Amino acid sequence: MWRATRYLEELGILGINRRNADYILPLNPRSAFPRVDDKILTKQLAAAHQIPTPPLYHIIEYHGDLAHFDKTVSNHPQFVIKPARGTGGGGIVLVVDRSSDGFVKQSGEVISKDDLVYHISSILSGIYSLEGLEDRALIEGLVIPDPIFASITYQGVPDIRIIVYQGVPLMAMVRLPTRASDGKANLHRGAIGVGVDLRSGRTLKGVHHSLVIDRHPDTGHPVSGIQVPCWEEMLRIAVRSCEMTGLGYVGVDLVVDQNRGPLLLELNARPGLAIQIANRDGLHGRLKRIDQAPPEIFATVDSRVAWAMETFGATF
């Protein structure tokens, strides 16, 4: 065990204990966690900093509000329902159409109005919230994903996770929905994480259930060599999103809407570590390089992005 731990350290791999002790605890004050844990607060903060997010249609705060659900969504044939304090994709429902029997989810399954209202009631009761406490539900606009990832996505909406440390982006991956993940872009549900070269914005190898892969398990298409759209803009949004939170170590989740371009989806104060497998590189080595970077690179958002692209470009 000691030899394995030593070997991983030599490779620059960041483990969960070191992540928590050396980065999350000292750099992410608990007082700032609500800014990233509560999606409503995140959207409000993003609006104040002119960072684009999917449009917010409505907030359901009380069970009594559900009596007006029909009126709330009457002008929105497509929408997403989310718990404000949900985690790991739990409780999220994507509605893409209507039918005589109810609402059509992104999987093609039809959910009745009564079942959907019951689901929202469960959100309000806190079933999907981080701490099991009463929650609020968001109804927001459905993202129409850029078709660049269509060949390596099973339904759902792919997103891009960028890790930002001290205002510098250091690693990124595209998270791709699969049949196993029920169209959700969450790795622990069975989605794929595909590394992204920070310099070019092109995809690298993938990871699925902790195994390195070359092709999407459902579509069979190669996951590497795809250019992420608006790459430098996405890096700048990630840096600005980190700055607005007051946190020093953040996972920034973005989507690329076909019509609106890059949008901030949500933030994570405790981003996972599988991104290292997807990139075949360790976070700890990159974190140390940022600690040793010359002070002038921190002057502006653009200087930090330029330095990260040059420093952390793919080497394999």
C-alpha positions as CSV (number, residue, x, y, z in Angstrom):
1,M,0.0,0.0,0.0
2,W,2.8,2.4,0.9
3,R,4.6,1.8,-2.4
4,A,1.4,2.3,-4.4
5,T,0.7,5.6,-2.5
6,R,4.3,6.7,-3.1
7,Y,4.0,5.8,-6.8
8,L,0.8,7.9,-7.2
9,E,2.4,10.8,-5.5
10,E,5.4,10.7,-7.9
11,L,2.9,10.8,-10.8
12,G,1.3,13.9,-9.3
13,I,-2.0,12.2,-8.6
14,L,-4.3,14.0,-6.2
15,G,-6.1,11.8,-3.7
16,I,-9.3,12.7,-1.9
17,N,-7.6,13.2,1.5
18,R,-5.0,15.6,0.2
19,R,-7.7,17.4,-1.9
20,N,-9.7,17.9,1.2
21,A,-6.9,18.8,3.6
22,D,-4.7,20.9,1.4
23,Y,-7.1,22.6,-1.0
24,I,-10.8,22.5,-0.1
25,L,-10.6,23.1,3.7
26,P,-8.1,26.0,3.6
27,L,-9.3,27.6,0.3
28,N,-13.1,27.1,0.4
29,P,-14.6,28.8,3.4
30,R,-17.8,27.2,4.5
31,S,-19.5,30.6,4.5
32,A,-19.1,30.7,0.7
33,F,-20.5,27.2,0.0
34,P,-24.1,28.3,-0.4
35,R,-23.0,30.3,-3.5
36,V,-22.2,27.1,-5.3
37,D,-24.4,24.6,-3.4
38,D,-27.7,26.5,-4.1
39,K,-28.3,26.8,-7.8
40,I,-30.6,29.8,-7.3
41,L,-27.9,31.7,-5.5
42,T,-25.4,30.7,-8.2
43,K,-27.7,32.0,-11.0
44,Q,-28.3,35.3,-9.1
45,L,-24.6,35.8,-8.6
46,A,-23.8,34.9,-12.2
47,A,-26.4,37.5,-13.4
48,A,-24.7,40.2,-11.2
49,H,-21.4,39.3,-12.8
50,Q,-22.8,39.1,-16.4
51,I,-22.0,35.4,-16.7
52,P,-24.6,33.7,-19.0
53,T,-26.7,30.8,-17.6
54,P,-29.8,29.0,-18.9
55,P,-32.9,31.2,-18.5
56,L,-34.7,30.8,-15.3
57,Y,-38.5,30.5,-15.8
58,H,-39.8,30.0,-12.3
59,I,-38.9,29.1,-8.7
60,I,-41.3,26.8,-6.8
61,E,-40.8,27.4,-3.1
62,Y,-43.9,26.0,-1.4
63,H,-46.2,22.9,-1.9
64,G,-49.1,25.3,-2.4
65,D,-47.4,26.7,-5.5
66,L,-48.0,23.3,-7.3
67,A,-51.7,24.1,-7.7
68,H,-50.5,26.6,-10.4
69,F,-48.1,24.3,-12.2
70,D,-50.1,24.2,-15.4
71,K,-50.0,28.0,-15.7
72,T,-46.3,28.1,-14.8
73,V,-45.3,25.9,-17.7
74,S,-48.0,26.8,-20.2
75,N,-45.7,28.9,-22.3
76,H,-42.8,26.5,-22.1
77,P,-43.0,23.4,-24.2
78,Q,-39.5,22.4,-23.2
79,F,-38.0,23.0,-19.7
80,V,-35.8,21.5,-17.0
81,I,-36.8,20.9,-13.4
82,K,-34.0,20.9,-10.8
83,P,-33.7,20.9,-7.1
84,A,-31.9,24.1,-6.0
85,R,-29.6,22.2,-3.6
86,G,-29.4,18.9,-5.5
87,T,-26.2,17.0,-6.1
88,G,-25.0,14.5,-8.6
89,G,-27.8,15.0,-11.1
90,G,-30.4,13.7,-8.6
91,G,-33.9,15.0,-9.1
92,I,-33.3,16.6,-12.5
93,V,-36.0,16.0,-15.1
94,L,-35.6,17.2,-18.7
95,V,-38.9,17.8,-20.5
96,V,-38.6,17.9,-24.3
97,D,-42.2,17.8,-25.5
98,R,-45.9,17.3,-24.5
99,S,-48.2,14.4,-25.3
100,S,-51.9,13.7,-24.6
101,D,-50.7,11.6,-21.6
102,G,-48.4,14.2,-20.1
103,F,-44.8,15.3,-20.5
104,V,-42.1,13.7,-22.7
105,K,-38.7,13.3,-21.0
106,Q,-35.4,13.3,-22.9
107,S,-35.4,9.5,-22.7
108,G,-38.7,9.3,-24.6
109,E,-40.5,8.2,-21.5
110,V,-43.8,10.0,-20.8
111,I,-44.5,11.2,-17.3
112,S,-48.0,12.2,-16.3
113,K,-48.7,15.7,-14.9
114,D,-49.7,14.2,-11.5
115,D,-46.4,12.2,-11.4
116,L,-44.4,15.3,-12.3
117,V,-46.1,17.4,-9.7
118,Y,-45.4,14.6,-7.2
119,H,-41.8,14.6,-8.2
120,I,-41.6,18.4,-7.6
121,S,-43.2,17.9,-4.2
122,S,-40.5,15.4,-3.4
123,I,-37.9,18.0,-4.3
124,L,-39.5,20.5,-2.0
125,S,-39.5,18.0,0.8
126,G,-35.7,17.7,0.5
127,I,-35.3,14.2,-0.9
128,Y,-32.6,15.3,-3.3
129,S,-31.0,18.1,-1.3
130,L,-27.5,17.9,0.0
131,E,-28.5,17.8,3.6
132,G,-31.9,16.3,3.4
133,L,-33.5,19.6,4.3
134,E,-36.5,21.3,2.6
135,D,-35.6,22.7,-0.8
136,R,-36.8,24.8,-3.7
137,A,-37.3,23.7,-7.3
138,L,-36.2,25.6,-10.4
139,I,-37.8,25.5,-13.8
140,E,-35.4,26.7,-16.4
141,G,-34.9,26.7,-20.1
142,L,-33.8,23.5,-21.8
143,V,-30.3,23.7,-23.3
144,I,-30.1,22.7,-27.0
145,P,-26.6,21.3,-27.2
146,D,-24.2,22.2,-29.9
147,P,-24.2,19.3,-32.4
148,I,-20.5,18.8,-32.2
149,F,-20.9,16.1,-29.6
150,A,-24.0,14.4,-31.1
151,S,-22.0,11.3,-32.3
152,I,-20.7,10.6,-28.8
153,T,-23.8,11.5,-26.7
154,Y,-26.7,9.2,-25.8
155,Q,-29.6,11.6,-25.4
156,G,-29.2,14.3,-22.7
157,V,-26.9,17.3,-22.7
158,P,-23.1,16.9,-22.5
159,D,-21.3,19.4,-20.3
160,I,-17.7,20.6,-19.7
161,R,-16.1,20.4,-16.3
162,I,-13.2,22.8,-15.7
163,I,-11.2,22.8,-12.5
164,V,-10.0,26.2,-11.4
165,Y,-7.4,26.8,-8.7
166,Q,-6.6,30.3,-7.4
167,G,-8.2,31.7,-10.5
168,V,-6.2,29.6,-12.9
169,P,-7.8,26.8,-15.0
170,L,-5.8,23.6,-14.7
171,M,-7.7,20.6,-16.1
172,A,-10.9,20.0,-18.0
173,M,-13.1,17.2,-19.3
174,V,-16.3,16.7,-21.3
175,R,-18.9,14.6,-19.6
176,L,-21.0,12.6,-22.0
177,P,-24.4,11.0,-21.2
178,T,-24.8,7.3,-21.9
179,R,-27.7,4.8,-21.8
180,A,-26.5,3.7,-18.4
181,S,-26.6,7.3,-17.0
182,D,-30.2,7.8,-18.3
183,G,-29.0,10.7,-20.4
184,K,-27.4,12.6,-17.5
185,A,-23.8,13.8,-17.6
186,N,-22.8,12.5,-14.2
187,L,-19.9,10.1,-14.0
188,H,-21.1,8.2,-11.0
189,R,-24.4,7.5,-12.8
190,G,-22.5,6.0,-15.7
191,A,-21.6,8.9,-18.0
192,I,-18.2,9.2,-19.7
193,G,-15.5,11.7,-18.8
194,V,-13.3,12.7,-21.8
195,G,-10.1,14.7,-21.2
196,V,-9.6,18.0,-22.9
197,D,-6.3,19.4,-24.0
198,L,-6.2,22.8,-22.2
199,R,-4.2,24.4,-25.0
200,S,-6.3,23.4,-28.1
201,G,-9.6,22.5,-26.6
202,R,-9.6,19.1,-28.4
203,T,-10.8,15.9,-26.7
204,L,-8.4,13.2,-25.6
205,K,-9.1,9.7,-24.1
206,G,-12.2,8.9,-22.1
207,V,-13.0,7.2,-18.7
208,H,-16.0,5.1,-18.1
209,H,-16.5,3.4,-14.7
210,S,-12.8,4.1,-13.9
211,L,-11.6,2.4,-17.1
212,V,-9.9,4.2,-20.0
213,I,-11.9,4.0,-23.2
214,D,-11.5,5.2,-26.8
215,R,-15.1,5.0,-28.0
216,H,-18.6,5.8,-26.7
217,P,-20.2,2.5,-25.4
218,D,-23.6,3.3,-27.0
219,T,-22.7,5.1,-30.3
220,G,-19.4,3.3,-31.0
221,H,-17.8,6.6,-32.2
222,P,-14.3,7.7,-31.1
223,V,-14.3,10.2,-28.3
224,S,-11.0,11.8,-29.1
225,G,-10.1,14.6,-31.5
226,I,-13.2,16.7,-31.2
227,Q,-12.8,20.4,-30.9
228,V,-14.8,21.9,-28.0
229,P,-16.5,25.1,-29.4
230,C,-15.6,28.5,-28.0
231,W,-12.8,27.0,-26.0
232,E,-10.9,30.2,-24.8
233,E,-14.2,31.9,-24.0
234,M,-15.2,28.9,-21.8
235,L,-11.9,29.1,-19.9
236,R,-12.5,32.8,-19.3
237,I,-16.1,32.1,-18.0
238,A,-14.7,29.4,-15.7
239,V,-12.1,31.8,-14.2
240,R,-14.7,34.6,-13.8
241,S,-17.1,32.1,-12.2
242,C,-14.5,31.0,-9.7
243,E,-13.7,34.6,-8.8
244,M,-17.3,35.5,-8.1
245,T,-17.7,32.7,-5.5
246,G,-14.8,33.7,-3.2
247,L,-13.6,30.0,-3.3
248,G,-10.1,29.0,-4.3
249,Y,-10.7,25.5,-5.6
250,V,-13.8,25.0,-7.8
251,G,-15.3,22.7,-10.4
252,V,-17.1,24.8,-13.1
253,D,-19.7,23.1,-15.2
254,L,-20.5,24.6,-18.6
255,V,-22.7,23.7,-21.5
256,V,-22.6,24.9,-25.1
257,D,-26.0,25.9,-26.3
258,Q,-26.6,25.7,-30.0
259,N,-28.0,29.3,-30.1
260,R,-26.7,31.0,-27.0
261,G,-23.1,29.6,-26.9
262,P,-21.3,28.8,-23.6
263,L,-23.5,28.9,-20.5
264,L,-22.6,28.4,-16.8
265,L,-24.6,25.4,-15.6
266,E,-23.5,25.0,-12.0
267,L,-20.5,25.1,-9.7
268,N,-19.0,22.5,-7.4
269,A,-16.9,23.2,-4.3
270,R,-15.8,19.6,-4.0
271,P,-15.1,18.5,-7.6
272,G,-14.3,14.8,-8.1
273,L,-11.0,13.3,-9.1
274,A,-11.8,11.0,-12.0
275,I,-10.9,13.9,-14.3
276,Q,-7.3,12.8,-13.8
277,I,-7.9,9.4,-15.4
278,A,-9.7,11.1,-18.3
279,N,-6.6,13.4,-18.9
280,R,-4.0,10.7,-18.0
281,D,-2.4,13.3,-15.8
282,G,-2.4,14.2,-12.1
283,L,-4.0,17.3,-10.6
284,H,-1.4,17.6,-7.8
285,G,1.5,18.2,-10.3
286,R,-0.5,21.0,-11.9
287,L,-1.5,22.5,-8.6
288,K,2.1,22.8,-7.6
289,R,3.0,24.5,-10.9
290,I,0.4,27.1,-10.2
291,D,1.8,27.7,-6.8
292,Q,5.2,28.3,-8.3
293,A,3.9,30.5,-11.2
294,P,5.3,34.0,-11.5
295,P,3.1,36.7,-9.9
296,E,2.5,38.5,-13.2
297,I,0.4,35.7,-14.6
298,F,-2.3,36.4,-12.1
299,A,-2.8,40.0,-13.2
300,T,-5.8,39.5,-15.4
301,V,-8.3,36.8,-16.5
302,D,-6.7,36.7,-19.9
303,S,-3.2,36.3,-18.6
304,R,-4.2,33.4,-16.4
305,V,-6.0,31.7,-19.2
306,A,-3.0,32.2,-21.6
307,W,-0.6,30.8,-19.1
308,A,-2.7,27.8,-18.3
309,M,-3.2,27.0,-22.0
310,E,0.6,27.2,-22.6
311,T,1.6,25.4,-19.5
312,F,-1.0,22.5,-19.4
313,G,-1.2,21.6,-23.0
314,A,-1.3,17.9,-23.7
315,T,2.1,16.1,-23.8
316,F,1.0,12.7,-25.2
